[in-house]
Amino acid sequence: MPKRVYALIAVVVAVLGLTLAQPAVSAAAPVRIMPLGDSITAGPGCWRALLWDRLQRSGYTNIDFVGSQPGGGCSVPFDGDHEGHGGYAATGIADQNQLPPWLAAARPDVVLMHLGTNDLWGGTIGTDAILAAYSKLVDQMRASNPDMKILVAQIIPMEPSGCAGCPQRVVALNNAIPGWAAAKTSARSPITVVDQWTGFSAAADTSDGVHPIDSGFRKMADRWYPAVAAALGTPVPPSSTTPVTTTPSPGGSCTATYRVTNRWTGGFQGEVSVRNGTSAPTSAWTATFAFTGGQRIGQAWNATVGQDGTSVTARNTSWNGTLDAGASATFGFLASGSGEGTAPPVGCTVG
């Protein structure tokens, strides 16, 4: 056989070898979500099933519910893994350091935490002790994954027979959670508060004043869904991206930017950054804008946000009001309605 033919065969074999040696491109790893709680999460915990089903139907298919406990027996098929433990208290889990091995085994990216019900039964564990336990659990989550996204529930109402003080203890805990979360959150590992209390009836939505029935599970899934969808961070399609607006205040003392970071059916997530344009530190800031398309803010973090009609006003929290010259603070929010269209102009002041 002519040498040229051998040479040609050698080249073809080499090319094929290189082609076959290239590794296949793997799909992105699924986002690992760990439901963490007590019997309201554990058994049967069908809010997890309803949440999983809605996420799947909404296109959030690259997710994996994780935890050492199995689940099942709900009206829809779902990924039943979770870390719900009947009878467990937040203070007990924290005091006994039970969370770190669960985290090591599950390796979650997102934690959904509904804890505190069992702490409140006897009336001997106060709100401060529960929040201290929350803080320890958050520290352990961040030690496991510095980029952990943490969703903490204001827990559902509790009205069991034989515990006259329970309803008010739940109210006291839930009232304290947003302030605790604002102080504990960070840009790298944000804490989102999910209001599971409002609109939930212990009489109508539970079997015993504590444990949800189907109507209660559906309400819980509906409350978890927008916050989980936001945490998953699905990119906004480029064709519908709301532009960022930059609004300098008179004299250039403050500059604000607005952008939509996520969308889903019936709602969206946005963020606003406020920059100190002066040459000196300031101790407070305020941002204002208007939603003229019927949008309503339901939840916000890193700012105290109020809405009166179309007007939205956001003020710094106690811990992020001080801005050095040229420094910025960013707050986020979840809102109902559409995030499409032109971004609203944002006014801001620093002082």
C-alpha positions as CSV (number, residue, x, y, z in Angstrom):
1,M,0.0,0.0,0.0
2,P,1.4,3.4,-0.9
3,K,2.9,5.4,2.0
4,R,0.5,8.2,1.3
5,V,-2.5,6.0,2.0
6,Y,-0.9,4.9,5.3
7,A,-0.3,8.5,6.2
8,L,-3.9,9.3,5.4
9,I,-5.2,6.5,7.5
10,A,-3.0,7.6,10.4
11,V,-4.4,11.2,10.2
12,V,-8.0,9.9,10.1
13,V,-7.4,7.6,13.1
14,A,-5.8,10.5,15.0
15,V,-8.7,12.8,14.3
16,L,-11.3,10.2,15.3
17,G,-9.3,9.5,18.4
18,L,-9.3,13.1,19.4
19,T,-13.0,13.4,18.7
20,L,-13.9,10.3,20.7
21,A,-11.7,11.5,23.6
22,Q,-13.6,14.7,24.1
23,P,-15.9,14.4,27.1
24,A,-19.6,14.9,26.6
25,V,-20.9,18.2,27.9
26,S,-22.9,17.5,31.0
27,A,-26.2,19.2,31.9
28,A,-26.1,21.7,34.8
29,A,-26.4,20.1,38.2
30,P,-29.9,20.3,39.6
31,V,-30.5,22.8,42.4
32,R,-30.7,21.0,45.7
33,I,-33.6,22.1,47.9
34,M,-34.0,20.9,51.5
35,P,-37.3,21.3,53.3
36,L,-36.4,21.6,57.0
37,G,-38.9,21.5,59.8
38,D,-41.1,19.4,62.2
39,S,-44.2,17.3,61.6
40,I,-45.8,20.1,59.5
41,T,-43.0,19.4,57.0
42,A,-42.6,15.7,57.7
43,G,-45.8,13.7,57.6
44,P,-47.3,13.8,55.1
45,G,-46.2,17.3,54.5
46,C,-48.1,17.6,51.3
47,W,-47.2,21.2,50.8
48,R,-43.9,19.8,49.6
49,A,-45.7,17.7,47.0
50,L,-47.9,20.6,45.8
51,L,-44.9,22.9,45.6
52,W,-42.8,20.3,43.7
53,D,-45.7,19.8,41.2
54,R,-46.2,23.5,40.6
55,L,-42.5,24.1,40.2
56,Q,-42.3,21.3,37.6
57,R,-45.4,22.6,35.7
58,S,-43.9,26.1,35.7
59,G,-40.7,24.9,34.0
60,Y,-38.5,24.5,37.1
61,T,-37.5,21.0,36.3
62,N,-33.8,21.0,37.2
63,I,-34.4,20.7,40.9
64,D,-33.8,18.0,43.5
65,F,-35.6,17.9,46.9
66,V,-33.0,16.5,49.3
67,G,-32.9,15.2,52.9
68,S,-32.6,12.0,54.9
69,Q,-36.4,11.5,55.3
70,P,-38.7,10.0,52.6
71,G,-42.2,11.2,51.8
72,G,-45.3,10.1,50.0
73,G,-49.1,9.7,50.3
74,C,-50.0,13.0,48.7
75,S,-52.4,13.8,45.8
76,V,-49.6,14.4,43.3
77,P,-46.4,12.5,42.6
78,F,-43.3,14.3,43.8
79,D,-39.7,14.1,45.0
80,G,-40.4,13.2,48.6
81,D,-36.9,13.7,50.2
82,H,-36.9,16.2,53.1
83,E,-35.6,16.9,56.5
84,G,-38.8,17.2,58.5
85,H,-38.8,15.5,61.9
86,G,-42.0,15.2,63.9
87,G,-41.8,16.6,67.4
88,Y,-38.5,18.4,66.8
89,A,-37.9,22.0,68.0
90,A,-35.6,24.7,66.6
91,T,-33.9,25.0,69.9
92,G,-33.4,21.3,70.2
93,I,-32.0,20.9,66.7
94,A,-29.6,23.8,67.5
95,D,-28.6,22.7,71.0
96,Q,-27.9,19.1,69.9
97,N,-26.1,20.2,66.7
98,Q,-28.3,17.9,64.6
99,L,-28.3,20.0,61.5
100,P,-24.6,19.7,60.4
101,P,-24.7,16.0,59.5
102,W,-28.0,16.5,57.7
103,L,-26.4,19.2,55.7
104,A,-23.3,17.2,55.0
105,A,-25.4,14.3,53.6
106,A,-27.9,16.4,51.6
107,R,-25.6,19.3,50.4
108,P,-28.5,21.7,49.7
109,D,-28.3,24.9,47.8
110,V,-31.6,26.2,49.2
111,V,-33.2,25.5,52.6
112,L,-36.9,26.0,53.3
113,M,-37.3,26.3,57.1
114,H,-40.6,26.1,59.0
115,L,-39.6,25.7,62.6
116,G,-40.8,26.9,66.0
117,T,-44.1,25.2,66.6
118,N,-42.8,22.7,69.1
119,D,-40.7,25.3,70.9
120,L,-43.9,27.2,71.8
121,W,-46.0,24.4,73.4
122,G,-44.9,24.7,77.0
123,G,-44.5,28.4,77.2
124,T,-41.0,28.0,78.7
125,I,-39.1,28.9,75.5
126,G,-39.3,32.5,74.5
127,T,-39.0,34.3,71.2
128,D,-35.4,35.4,71.8
129,A,-34.3,31.8,72.5
130,I,-36.0,30.6,69.2
131,L,-34.3,33.4,67.2
132,A,-31.0,32.5,68.8
133,A,-31.5,28.9,67.6
134,Y,-32.4,30.2,64.1
135,S,-29.2,32.1,64.0
136,K,-27.1,29.1,65.0
137,L,-28.9,27.0,62.3
138,V,-28.2,29.7,59.7
139,D,-24.5,29.8,60.7
140,Q,-24.4,26.0,60.3
141,M,-26.0,26.3,56.9
142,R,-23.5,28.9,55.7
143,A,-20.6,26.8,57.1
144,S,-21.9,24.0,54.9
145,N,-22.5,26.2,51.9
146,P,-21.4,29.9,52.0
147,D,-23.8,30.7,49.1
148,M,-26.8,29.1,50.8
149,K,-30.2,30.7,50.0
150,I,-32.4,30.5,53.1
151,L,-36.2,30.8,53.1
152,V,-37.6,31.1,56.7
153,A,-41.3,30.9,57.3
154,Q,-43.4,33.0,59.6
155,I,-45.1,29.8,60.9
156,I,-48.7,28.9,60.4
157,P,-51.2,29.7,63.2
158,M,-51.3,27.3,66.2
159,E,-54.5,26.8,68.2
160,P,-54.4,23.3,69.8
161,S,-56.7,22.4,72.7
162,G,-54.9,22.7,76.0
163,C,-52.5,25.5,74.9
164,A,-54.3,28.7,75.5
165,G,-51.2,30.8,75.1
166,C,-50.0,29.2,71.9
167,P,-51.8,31.5,69.4
168,Q,-50.3,34.7,70.9
169,R,-46.8,33.1,71.2
170,V,-46.9,32.3,67.4
171,V,-47.9,36.0,66.8
172,A,-44.9,37.2,68.9
173,L,-42.5,34.9,67.1
174,N,-43.8,35.8,63.7
175,N,-43.6,39.5,64.4
176,A,-40.0,39.2,65.4
177,I,-38.8,37.1,62.4
178,P,-38.5,39.9,59.8
179,G,-36.3,42.1,62.0
180,W,-34.1,39.1,62.8
181,A,-33.9,38.1,59.1
182,A,-32.9,41.6,58.1
183,A,-30.1,41.7,60.6
184,K,-28.9,38.2,59.7
185,T,-29.2,38.3,55.9
186,S,-26.2,38.8,53.6
187,A,-25.6,39.5,50.0
188,R,-23.9,36.2,49.5
189,S,-26.4,34.1,51.5
190,P,-29.7,36.0,51.6
191,I,-32.5,35.1,54.0
192,T,-36.0,35.5,52.6
193,V,-39.0,35.6,55.0
194,V,-42.1,33.8,53.7
195,D,-45.4,34.7,55.4
196,Q,-47.2,31.4,56.1
197,W,-49.4,33.0,58.8
198,T,-51.6,35.5,56.9
199,G,-54.7,34.0,55.5
200,F,-54.2,30.6,57.2
201,S,-57.0,29.5,59.5
202,A,-56.1,27.1,62.3
203,A,-59.8,26.2,62.6
204,A,-60.4,25.6,58.9
205,D,-57.1,24.5,57.6
206,T,-55.8,22.1,60.2
207,S,-57.1,18.8,61.7
208,D,-56.2,19.6,65.3
209,G,-55.2,23.3,65.4
210,V,-51.7,22.5,64.4
211,H,-51.4,20.0,61.5
212,P,-52.6,21.1,58.1
213,I,-55.3,19.4,56.0
214,D,-55.4,19.7,52.2
215,S,-56.6,23.3,52.2
216,G,-53.8,24.2,54.5
217,F,-51.2,22.4,52.5
218,R,-52.3,24.2,49.4
219,K,-52.1,27.6,51.1
220,M,-48.6,26.7,52.3
221,A,-47.4,25.7,48.8
222,D,-48.9,28.9,47.3
223,R,-46.9,30.9,49.8
224,W,-43.6,29.0,49.3
225,Y,-43.8,29.1,45.5
226,P,-42.9,32.7,44.5
227,A,-40.0,32.8,47.0
228,V,-38.6,29.5,45.8
229,A,-39.0,30.5,42.2
230,A,-37.1,33.7,42.9
231,A,-34.4,31.8,44.8
232,L,-33.9,29.4,41.8
233,G,-32.8,32.4,39.8
234,T,-34.2,31.3,36.4
235,P,-32.8,33.8,33.8
236,V,-35.2,36.3,32.4
237,P,-35.5,35.8,28.5
238,P,-33.4,38.6,26.8
239,S,-36.4,39.5,24.6
240,S,-38.4,40.5,27.7
241,T,-35.7,41.9,30.0
242,T,-36.9,45.1,31.7
243,P,-34.2,47.7,31.3
244,V,-32.2,49.2,34.2
245,T,-33.0,52.8,34.9
246,T,-30.5,55.1,36.5
247,T,-32.0,58.2,38.2
248,P,-29.6,60.8,39.5
249,S,-31.1,63.1,42.2
250,P,-30.7,66.9,42.0
251,G,-27.0,67.9,42.6
252,G,-25.9,64.3,42.0
253,S,-26.1,63.5,45.8
254,C,-27.8,60.2,45.1
255,T,-28.2,57.7,42.2
256,A,-30.7,54.9,42.1
257,T,-31.0,51.9,39.7
258,Y,-33.9,49.6,39.3
259,R,-34.0,46.2,37.6
260,V,-36.2,43.0,37.4
261,T,-34.1,39.9,38.3
262,N,-36.8,37.2,37.9
263,R,-40.3,36.6,36.6
264,W,-42.9,33.9,36.9
265,T,-46.6,33.8,36.1
266,G,-48.4,36.4,38.2
267,G,-45.3,37.9,39.8
268,F,-41.7,39.0,39.7
269,Q,-38.6,39.9,41.8
270,G,-36.9,43.2,41.6
271,E,-34.0,45.1,43.2
272,V,-33.1,48.7,43.7
273,S,-29.6,50.0,44.4
274,V,-29.0,53.4,46.0
275,R,-25.6,55.1,45.7
276,N,-24.3,57.9,47.9
277,G,-23.0,60.5,45.4
278,T,-21.7,62.9,48.0
279,S,-18.2,63.3,49.3
280,A,-19.1,62.5,52.9
281,P,-20.7,59.5,54.7
282,T,-24.4,59.6,55.1
283,S,-26.6,58.0,57.8
284,A,-29.8,57.4,56.0
285,W,-31.3,56.9,52.5
286,T,-34.8,56.7,50.9
287,A,-35.9,55.5,47.5
288,T,-39.2,56.1,45.9
289,F,-40.9,54.9,42.7
290,A,-44.4,54.2,41.4
291,F,-46.1,51.1,40.0
292,T,-48.7,52.2,37.5
293,G,-49.6,48.8,36.2
294,G,-51.3,47.4,39.3
295,Q,-48.2,45.7,40.7
296,R,-48.2,45.2,44.5
297,I,-45.2,44.5,46.7
298,G,-45.8,41.5,49.0
299,Q,-42.3,41.1,50.5
300,A,-39.1,43.0,50.7
301,W,-35.6,42.6,52.3
302,N,-32.8,44.9,53.2
303,A,-35.2,47.9,53.4
304,T,-38.4,48.9,55.1
305,V,-40.8,49.1,52.1
306,G,-44.3,50.5,52.1
307,Q,-46.8,50.9,49.2
308,D,-49.7,53.4,49.2
309,G,-51.7,53.0,46.0
310,T,-49.1,53.2,43.2
311,S,-46.4,54.9,45.3
312,V,-43.7,52.8,46.8
313,T,-41.3,54.1,49.5
314,A,-38.2,52.3,50.8
315,R,-36.1,53.3,53.7
316,N,-32.9,51.9,55.0
317,T,-32.9,49.4,57.9
318,S,-31.0,50.1,61.1
319,W,-27.9,48.3,59.8
320,N,-27.5,49.6,56.2
321,G,-28.3,53.3,56.4
322,T,-24.7,54.4,56.7
323,L,-23.1,54.8,53.3
324,D,-19.6,56.1,52.8
325,A,-18.9,58.4,49.9
326,G,-19.5,56.4,46.7
327,A,-20.9,53.4,48.5
328,S,-24.2,51.7,47.6
329,A,-26.9,49.7,49.3
330,T,-29.3,47.3,47.5
331,F,-32.7,46.0,48.6
332,G,-34.9,43.5,46.9
333,F,-38.6,42.7,46.8
334,L,-41.2,40.3,45.5
335,A,-44.3,41.7,43.8
336,S,-47.5,40.5,42.2
337,G,-48.4,41.5,38.7
338,S,-46.2,42.0,35.7
339,G,-42.6,43.0,35.6
340,E,-42.7,43.6,31.9
341,G,-42.4,47.0,30.2
342,T,-40.5,50.1,31.1
343,A,-38.8,50.2,34.5
344,P,-40.2,53.0,36.7
345,P,-37.9,56.0,37.4
346,V,-36.5,55.8,41.0
347,G,-36.0,58.9,43.1
348,C,-33.6,58.8,46.1
349,T,-32.3,60.9,48.8
350,V,-29.4,60.5,51.2
351,G,-28.8,62.4,54.4
